[in-house]
């Protein structure tokens, strides 16, 4: 039910699920809190408690508490901002090169740590940003090494000029 943690997002399948005694008790607690805060009259409270105690499905319980604070559907999970930045920098390295790859790596690692702690979404974006960042750094290193090798080869093949 939407009045407690640990339940999936609201939807048709969830609405048709059978409510447990614990779910009904949570709804009654929410109704009682709303009554003590002055959001419900005594008659409204009693009528809603009776409906909550006889509710068979989550849809029935939701209809009893939906207009109360904490009774609506849970907000969608937030996407970690650093994960978005990591992915953006990973893609942006096509323009910014290594200057975008390094922030992609840093933000990707920070985002993954935050996601583990907060439960936000965006783990895939952070991982993709990390991969793109590391690939960008590797390609840059390979490019620099090839350029250096070309300069060395050209320097060895240039004949020495005599005075």
Secondary structure by P-SEA (a helix, b strand, c coil): ccccccccccccccccccccaaaaaaaaaaaaaaaaaccccaaaaaaaaaaaaacccaaaaaaaccccccccccccccccaaaaaaaaaaaaccccaaaaaaaaaaaaaaaaaaaaacccccaaaaaaaaaaaaaaaaaaaaaaaaaaaaaaaaaaacccccc
